[in-house]
Amino acid sequence: MDELTLDHAIAVTTKVLEAAEKTSATVAVVVVDATANPVVSVRPPGVAALVESAARRKAAAAAFGAPTDTLAEMFGGDPLLAGVFAGSPDVLVLPGGFPLAGANGICGAVGIAGGHYSADQAIGEDALGDLRATT
């Protein structure tokens, strides 16, 4: 895949929702393209719009090309960089964001929010592992 397609974004979203269901979690999922523009955004009933915003911001961070748990670890050691991103209304560097690779590099990202960031991270790892195994 060279670019993120709507079908791929929907498939990623479905896998994330299925992984969340396994743990009885309710999460918002946002898939963005390589320029961090939303392609698919899902906020189930009862999930606050603020949670959907957090998912979008995690996806935007992951569009940098690394999972947000890795970015959080990297930025934690650099107060200047951490401060820049902490003040951004567009990027959230908390675990739960994952880049999506295409044939020519990063083609997009997915952000997951709804629970503790460690649960969001685990749901994403489960979902993306399942997706790689089935495609």
C-alpha positions in Angstrom: 0.0 0.0 0.0 1.4 3.4 -1.0 -1.3 5.6 0.5 -3.9 5.1 3.2 -7.2 4.1 1.6 -10.6 4.5 3.2 -11.0 0.7 3.1 -7.7 0.3 5.1 -8.7 3.0 7.5 -12.0 1.3 8.1 -10.3 -2.1 8.6 -7.9 -0.6 11.2 -10.8 1.0 13.0 -12.8 -2.2 13.0 -9.8 -4.2 14.4 -9.3 -1.6 17.2 -13.0 -1.7 18.2 -12.9 -5.5 18.2 -9.8 -5.5 20.4 -11.4 -3.0 22.8 -14.5 -5.2 23.0 -12.3 -8.1 24.2 -11.5 -6.1 27.3 -15.0 -4.5 27.6 -13.4 -1.2 26.9 -15.2 1.6 25.1 -12.8 3.7 23.0 -12.8 6.4 20.4 -10.7 5.6 17.3 -9.3 8.1 14.8 -7.3 7.1 11.7 -5.4 9.9 10.0 -3.5 10.1 6.7 0.2 10.9 6.5 -0.5 14.6 6.8 -2.5 14.0 10.1 -5.9 14.7 8.5 -8.7 12.5 9.8 -9.9 9.8 7.4 -12.1 7.8 9.9 -13.3 9.0 13.3 -15.5 6.8 15.5 -16.9 7.9 18.9 -19.3 5.3 20.2 -22.4 6.5 22.1 -21.5 7.6 25.7 -17.9 8.5 24.8 -17.2 12.1 25.3 -16.1 14.3 22.4 -13.0 15.2 24.5 -12.0 11.5 24.3 -12.4 11.5 20.5 -10.2 14.7 20.4 -7.5 12.8 22.4 -7.6 9.9 20.0 -7.2 12.4 17.0 -4.3 14.1 18.8 -2.5 10.7 19.5 -2.9 9.8 15.8 -1.4 13.2 14.8 1.6 12.5 17.1 2.0 9.0 15.7 2.1 10.4 12.1 5.6 11.6 13.1 6.5 7.9 12.4 6.8 6.4 15.8 4.3 5.0 18.3 3.3 7.5 20.9 4.7 5.4 23.7 8.1 5.6 22.1 7.7 9.4 21.6 6.6 9.9 25.2 9.7 8.0 26.4 12.0 10.0 24.0 10.4 13.4 24.9 10.6 12.6 28.6 14.3 12.9 28.4 14.2 16.3 26.6 12.4 19.0 28.6 12.5 21.5 25.7 10.9 19.1 23.2 8.4 17.8 25.8 7.4 21.4 26.5 6.8 22.2 22.9 4.5 19.2 22.4 2.8 19.6 25.8 1.6 23.0 24.7 0.3 21.9 21.3 -3.5 21.6 20.9 -2.9 19.3 17.9 -0.6 16.6 19.3 -0.9 14.4 22.4 2.1 12.3 23.3 0.5 9.6 25.4 0.6 5.9 24.6 -2.2 4.8 22.3 -1.1 6.2 18.9 0.4 4.1 16.2 1.9 4.9 12.8 0.6 2.9 9.8 3.3 1.9 7.3 2.8 1.9 3.6 5.2 0.7 0.8 6.9 4.1 0.8 7.0 4.9 4.5 4.4 6.2 6.9 1.0 6.5 5.2 -1.0 7.4 8.3 -1.7 6.7 11.9 -4.3 5.5 14.4 -5.1 7.0 17.7 -7.0 5.3 20.5 -8.4 6.9 23.6 -11.0 6.0 26.2 -9.2 4.3 29.1 -6.0 4.7 30.9 -3.2 5.2 28.3 -1.8 1.8 29.1 -5.1 0.2 28.2 -5.3 2.2 25.0 -1.7 1.1 24.1 -2.6 -2.6 24.8 -5.7 -2.4 22.6 -3.7 -0.9 19.8 -1.0 -3.5 20.1 -3.6 -6.3 20.0 -5.5 -4.8 17.1 -2.5 -4.0 14.9 -1.0 -7.4 15.6 -4.2 -9.0 14.5 -4.3 -6.8 11.4 -0.8 -7.7 10.3 -1.5 -11.4 10.8 -4.6 -11.3 8.6 -3.6 -9.1 5.7 
